[in-house]
Amino acid sequence: MPSIFTKIINREIPGHIVTENDQAIAFLDIRPLTKGHTLVVPKQEVDYLFDLDDDAYIQLNLFAKQVAVGLKKVISCQRIATAVIGLEVPHAHIHLIPINSMSDANFSNPKLTLSKAEMTHIVTEIRAAIT
């Protein structure tokens, strides 16, 4: 059964897609820890990040860097934290989380509720900032 991320990749369900290339896609987390929290996902459905072959792993991380640089230009924060947990969805992914303190990246924190309009605005801004 395809993961929820594969369904977003295949456009079977909606997602707030920031950008994509042939190998990866970035979209906003629907339950963000902070404004701009983005997921970077390989299009190849692999459960565990470290099961990706070396080239796919490197390309995914380079893609994540590109997204993080654009995200930092748009969301006021000190850093873009990265997290690889991988228990919530059986499809490898990297969390990019704008943070101003260590506690901002605590997955036990309450999640934000952003309107569709806010999510669309964030996507548009990040997309424009990616070089």
C-alpha angles and dihedrals in degrees: 000000000000117000120245087253091056088051089054091046090051091045091239089129128023123263135174094246116197099182143323144191133191093287107030146026134204123205138162118270108246089215100042126187089207136006108284096023102163134189121217111202134179112235088225106086104236120155099214125042093221091055090069113105114254096260094049090047093051093045092049091052093047089051090049089052091053091050092045092053090052092044092053090053091056107035117058105235143125096239145355106240120207125211132180111191105138101184100107098059124024093230122090114256143159121222116219107197124182106224141182095179137018090255091063089074095051107122090204090067118105111269122242122247111217126180121244088249091054091048092049091049092051092048091050092050095047092046090053092048096053110099 
